């Protein structure tokens, strides 16, 4: 059997089965690990970005520095926490100029300053391709971190903004389409939704950020919470562009919007959209004109 036979999430489950959580900690299976620390919780996440997989070889190093940290900050936002500290390990491809590193670090540290995140250390090595690995540490009040596994039947499903703009920008970049600079920026320079997550922390029951695609990330909540999520196609705030289809936007990923389930009797904060509901059952169902729509191979997978 090859890794491709079980897939990315099957591999994660295999590793998870080999581990155990110590008392006072939540391990593999969410956007961050949770470690109890006195009256607070530490939120810890690790992400790797690989040249040719997560970014183009000719990527703008300043924007790449920003995005590398942004996607990690987004993991803390997905738990309704506050990002605090980070560590950066970078394996640098042969022939990379010092000016590239200078620009990368400026982008990285500019975003760190915007979110009051401190770089505390890391590692540097050489490699055939550039690989960026970041550990982010955030914090929250004890018991306030939101998980994927706590959605309840009767909850509403909400999202913090438009879906699909990042994928549309990716298509424009991949296919060398001129223009569409705003969409390209959505893909290259995403904004972590820290404030948005905090805005609904007290009314949310479960939360995740949209990195793998709306449908697939709904699936993560549904599977972890052992519930079914119904999505209403006509309520989803798709990106206002025709460069990508709505089907592609549902599956494309890297929007980094906050996706949450909230109590049905809670008021909806400004900027959020109700796009579905939680019901008994399992999986994710897309309802369009009253009929169920199936999207095959929806969402990004590494294997």
VEXMI-684550 format. One line per 3 residues: number of its first residue (from 0); their letters; for each residue z, y, x of C-alpha. Coordinates in pm, 1 decimal, always signed. Each point is the difference from the previous one (the first is absolute). Example, Ala and Ser with C-alpha at 12.3 -4.5 7.8 and 13.67 -1.06 7.14 Angstrom:
<rs>
0> as> +780.0:-450.0:+1230.0 | -66.0:+344.0:+137.0
</rs>
This chain:
<rs>
0> xxx> +0.0:+0.0:+0.0 | -89.5:+348.8:+122.8 | +183.2:+326.5:-68.5
3> xxx> -298.1:+105.2:-212.0 | +73.2:-294.4:-231.8 | +340.3:+139.1:-98.2
6> xxx> -84.8:+370.7:+38.3 | +208.5:+296.6:+110.3 | +262.1:-29.3:-272.7
9> xxx> +20.0:-376.2:+35.3 | +72.4:+50.3:+371.0 | +275.2:+249.6:-85.0
12> xxx> +154.3:-251.7:-239.7 | -13.9:-271.4:+268.2 | +185.2:+226.4:+244.4
15> xxx> +244.8:+106.1:-270.8 | +90.6:-362.3:-68.9 | +98.9:-41.0:+366.1
18> xxx> +243.8:+292.3:-10.4 | +321.4:+83.7:-180.4 | +162.1:+328.7:-90.5
21> xxx> +344.0:+78.2:+136.5 | +260.5:+137.8:-237.4 | -63.7:+366.4:-76.5
24> xxx> -372.8:-5.5:+79.1 | -334.7:-42.9:-177.9 | -266.3:-151.0:+221.7
27> xxx> -366.1:-96.2:-33.4 | -180.1:+70.3:-326.8 | +16.8:+374.1:-65.0
30> xxx> -134.2:+321.3:+152.5 | +312.3:+29.5:+217.0 | +291.5:-214.4:+99.1
33> xxx> +332.8:+132.3:-128.0 | +307.8:-10.5:+222.9 | +333.5:+114.2:-141.6
36> xxx> +168.2:+253.2:+228.8 | +329.1:+132.3:-132.7 | -66.6:+213.3:-306.5
39> xxx> -372.4:+7.9:+78.0 | -294.9:-236.3:+28.0 | -237.9:-1.9:+294.6
42> xxx> -365.4:-63.6:-90.0 | -209.1:-158.0:+277.0 | -372.4:-75.1:+6.9
45> xxx> -255.3:-95.4:+265.6 | -376.7:+52.1:-20.4 | -287.1:-68.3:+238.4
48> xxx> -337.4:+178.2:+0.9 | -280.8:-169.1:+190.2 | -322.8:+160.4:+120.1
51> xxx> -293.9:-138.9:-196.8 | +226.7:-119.7:-282.8 | +203.5:+302.9:-107.9
54> xxx> -197.1:+277.5:+168.3 | -344.6:+61.5:+142.9 | -52.2:+0.0:+376.8
57> xxx> -109.3:+364.7:-13.2 | +287.7:+110.3:-223.3 | +129.7:+353.2:+48.0
60> xxx> +314.0:-58.4:+211.4 | +195.1:+289.8:-153.8 | -54.5:-131.8:-354.1
63> xxx> +65.6:-355.9:+118.2 | +335.3:+109.9:+140.0 | +90.9:+156.1:-333.9
66> xxx> -115.9:-299.3:-203.3 | +178.4:-250.5:+224.0 | +333.4:+159.0:-81.4
69> xxx> -90.7:+91.8:-359.6 | -54.7:-359.7:-110.1 | +341.3:-92.4:+140.5
72> xxx> +175.0:+293.1:-163.6 | -164.9:-116.3:-321.9 | +183.4:-333.5:+30.0
75> xxx> +332.9:+186.1:-5.5 | -122.6:+211.0:-292.9 | -84.1:-325.0:-181.8
78> xxx> +371.6:-85.4:+7.3 | +95.4:+352.4:-117.6 | +159.2:+69.0:+338.2
81> xxx> -6.8:+284.1:+251.9 | -180.4:-64.3:+332.5 | +209.9:+86.1:+305.4
84> xxx> -101.1:-165.6:+328.5 | -292.2:-190.8:+151.0 | -110.3:-196.9:+305.9
87> xxx> -359.3:-12.9:+127.9 | -158.0:-279.8:+202.6 | -362.3:+50.4:+93.1
90> xxx> -239.9:-230.6:+182.6 | -277.9:+219.2:+133.4 | -357.1:-116.7:+38.8
93> xxx> -158.4:+14.3:+343.1 | -179.4:+324.7:+76.4 | +194.5:+210.3:-251.2
96> xxx> +29.0:+356.5:+128.4 | +332.2:+180.2:+35.1 | -135.0:+268.0:-236.7
99> xxx> -23.2:-268.2:-269.6 | +367.7:-85.4:+42.6 | +97.3:+368.3:+3.4
102> xxx> -181.0:+56.4:-329.0 | +139.9:-319.1:-155.0 | +356.1:+96.6:+91.7
105> xxx> -44.8:+352.1:-132.6 | -109.3:-137.8:-337.2 | +284.5:-251.7:-0.1
108> xxx> +265.9:+255.2:+89.7 | -136.4:+269.3:-232.8 | +45.9:-235.8:-295.9
111> xxx> +339.2:-111.2:+132.1 | +111.9:+363.3:-0.8 | -129.1:+54.0:-354.5
114> xxx> +217.5:-287.6:-126.7 | +296.4:+54.8:+235.2 | -56.3:-334.5:+171.0
117> xxx> +107.9:-43.4:+363.5 | -184.7:-216.9:+253.6 | +271.7:-182.3:+195.9
120> xxx> -194.4:-236.0:+226.1 | -257.4:-276.0:+22.5 | -229.5:-170.8:+250.0
123> xxx> -342.2:+44.7:+162.4 | -235.8:-272.5:+122.5 | -371.3:-47.3:+66.1
126> xxx> -234.9:-217.2:-206.0 | -364.5:-61.3:-82.3 | +34.6:+198.4:-322.5
129> xxx> +246.7:+265.3:-107.8 | +290.6:-136.2:-204.3 | +264.2:+227.7:-150.6
132> xxx> +333.7:-144.1:-108.5 | +267.1:+211.0:-168.2 | +352.0:-74.2:-114.5
135> xxx> +137.2:+245.3:-256.6 | +364.6:+33.3:-100.3 | +109.7:+183.4:-311.9
138> xxx> +319.3:+23.0:-199.2 | +126.4:+15.9:-353.0 | +328.3:+5.4:-186.6
141> xxx> +138.2:-350.9:-37.7 | -158.5:-178.2:-295.8 | -263.8:+270.3:-61.1
144> xxx> -298.1:-157.9:+176.3 | -274.1:-119.0:-237.1 | -146.3:-347.9:+40.4
147> xxx> -304.9:-187.1:-129.8 | +210.9:-267.3:-164.1 | +188.9:+194.8:-266.8
150> xxx> -258.8:+93.8:-267.3 | +114.7:-76.8:-355.2 | -188.2:-103.9:-313.0
153> xxx> -51.1:+313.2:-209.3 | -38.0:+233.8:+299.8 | -292.3:+238.5:+32.1
156> xxx> -228.2:-9.2:+304.3 | -63.6:+339.1:+160.6 | -193.2:+137.0:+295.7
159> xxx> +45.7:+326.1:+190.0 | -364.7:+109.8:+25.5 | -368.8:-82.2:+7.8
162> xxx> -125.0:-344.7:+97.1 | -301.3:-73.8:+217.7 | -54.0:+323.0:+194.7
165> xxx> +86.1:-170.0:+329.6 | -245.9:-283.3:-60.3 | -271.1:+248.2:-100.3
168> xxx> +64.0:+187.0:+324.7 | -12.2:-326.3:+193.8 | -340.5:-80.0:-152.3
171> xxx> -130.0:+343.8:+97.4 | +119.4:-51.0:+357.2 | -119.7:-359.7:+27.4
174> xxx> -345.3:+80.3:-134.7 | -30.1:+332.2:+191.4 | -47.9:+197.7:-321.9
177> xxx> -0.2:+373.4:+62.1 | +244.3:+221.2:-187.3 | +290.7:-133.3:-206.5
180> xxx> +239.3:+152.7:+254.8 | +292.2:+11.3:-244.8 | -37.9:-370.6:-74.6
183> xxx> -31.0:-85.3:+369.0 | +320.9:+191.1:+62.0 | +176.6:-208.6:-266.3
186> xxx> -83.0:-309.1:+205.9 | +57.3:+142.1:+347.7 | +300.3:+220.6:-70.1
189> xxx> +208.4:-153.6:-281.8 | +313.6:+166.8:-131.7 | +315.8:-212.5:-29.1
192> xxx> +151.4:+54.7:-346.1 | +363.7:+36.9:+105.2 | +85.6:+283.2:-241.7
195> xxx> -180.3:-171.1:-287.1 | +197.6:-320.8:+51.1 | +330.1:+187.8:+9.1
198> xxx> -98.5:+180.4:-319.1 | +2.9:-325.9:-199.3 | +260.4:-196.1:+197.1
201> xxx> +263.4:+24.2:-271.8 | -228.0:-116.5:-283.9 | -206.3:-260.2:+186.0
204> xxx> +77.2:-371.2:-9.9 | -250.5:-115.6:+266.2 | -229.1:+174.1:+247.0
207> xxx> -276.5:-53.9:+256.9 | -261.8:+214.5:+173.0 | -369.6:-65.4:-59.1
210> xxx> -130.6:-132.4:+330.3 | -179.6:-321.3:-99.5 | -153.1:+137.2:-322.7
213> xxx> +141.0:+82.4:-344.4 | -61.8:-342.5:-153.6 | +127.2:-195.7:+298.6
216> xxx> +310.1:+216.3:+41.2 | +75.8:-38.1:-371.3 | -27.1:-370.2:+72.2
219> xxx> +265.1:+27.4:+270.7 | +244.1:+155.3:-249.2 | -89.5:-252.4:-270.4
222> xxx> +44.9:-298.4:+231.2 | +323.9:+125.8:+156.8 | +149.2:+96.5:-339.1
225> xxx> -132.3:-310.1:-180.2 | -163.9:+209.3:-272.0 | -349.5:+86.4:-122.7
228> xxx> -154.6:+344.7:+35.0 | -257.9:+129.0:-245.9 | -212.1:+287.0:+132.8
231> xxx> -188.1:+229.7:-238.8 | -335.1:+75.9:+161.6 | -56.9:+322.4:-195.7
234> xxx> +340.9:+138.4:+107.5 | -53.4:-44.3:+374.4 | -63.8:+333.5:+180.9
237> xxx> -307.9:-96.2:+198.4 | -129.7:+224.6:+275.8 | -253.8:+249.9:-133.1
240> xxx> -305.5:-120.0:+191.9 | -297.4:-229.9:-48.0 | -19.1:-112.2:+362.0
243> xxx> +207.8:-306.5:-95.9 | +20.9:-194.9:-324.6 | +323.4:-23.9:-197.3
246> xxx> +11.5:-371.2:+84.3 | -10.9:+83.9:+371.4 | +270.0:+263.6:-44.4
249> xxx> +231.2:-253.9:-164.0 | -32.6:-231.4:+298.4 | -65.0:+229.9:+296.9
252> xxx> +352.3:+84.2:+112.4 | +149.1:+256.0:+239.9 | +71.0:+255.5:-270.8
255> xxx> +369.9:-0.1:+92.6 | +89.1:+124.5:-346.7 | +336.3:-111.6:-137.8
258> xxx> -29.9:-280.6:-255.4 | +315.7:-59.8:-199.7 | +144.3:-151.0:-313.6
261> xxx> +234.1:+227.4:-194.9 | +224.5:-36.4:-302.6 | -201.0:+53.4:-318.0
264> xxx> +246.4:+257.2:-134.1 | -7.5:+213.9:+316.3 | -185.4:+328.7:+14.0
267> xxx> -309.3:+5.8:+220.1 | +15.2:+248.9:+290.9 | -291.7:+237.6:+57.4
270> xxx> -284.3:-149.7:+201.1 | +52.6:-359.6:-113.2 | -227.4:-200.6:-229.5
273> xxx> +94.9:-288.4:-229.1 | -260.0:-271.3:+64.2 | +152.5:-318.0:-141.2
276> xxx> +302.4:-198.0:-106.3 | +209.3:-298.3:+103.1 | -1.1:-301.2:-232.1
279> xxx> +104.9:-364.7:+8.3 | -221.8:-230.7:+200.7 | -147.8:+15.3:+346.7
282> xxx> -278.1:+172.2:+191.1 | -198.4:+316.1:-74.8 | -232.2:+57.5:-295.0
285> xxx> -248.3:+287.2:-22.8 | -70.5:+109.4:-357.7 | -322.4:+191.8:-64.5
288> xxx> -102.1:+79.8:-357.7 | +257.0:-253.9:-117.7 | -147.2:-281.1:+210.5
291> xxx> +123.6:-161.5:+317.9 | -210.3:+72.7:+311.6 | +8.0:-228.4:+303.9
294> xxx> -62.7:+138.3:+349.2 | -63.2:-265.7:+263.1 | +109.9:+38.6:+363.5
297> xxx> +175.0:+324.9:-87.4 | +201.9:+158.8:+278.6 | +2.5:-15.4:+378.7
300> xxx> +101.1:-318.6:+181.4 | +5.9:-52.3:+377.1 | -88.4:-372.3:-1.5
</rs>
